[in-house]
Amino acid sequence: MRSKCEQMRAAWAVGDKISALRIAARFFDRSDDTKTFKRGMDAYNNPSFYRQLGKDPDLIVAQALARLAEKFELKTPSLKIKTLLADKVSLPSCMRARAQ
């Protein structure tokens, strides 16, 4: 029997990032990372609900996938995720000055 981490890594390796997120969202710890994974999976499954709350479900999913890749040292998220994050998340003014 394979562990959840092994299953998640295998799903990510074949390009099924949503399945990897689904597995990570079922971890039993109460860490902030796991809450992020759960929120990302909820946003993926119920996008209209998150829009009603005034939140962008695509951004929430992208942030969860990016955190998943970072935490488990998976291959970098796809260009689509990076682009979405760059478009949706604005840098604080002090960081914008450094980036220019």
Protein Blocks (a to p, Z undefined) as FASTA:
>chain_A
ZZfklmmmmmmmnopamlmmmmmmmpcbfcfklmmmmmmmmmmmmmmlmmmnopafklmm
mmmmmmmmmmnopacddfklmmmmmmmmccdfklmmmmZZ
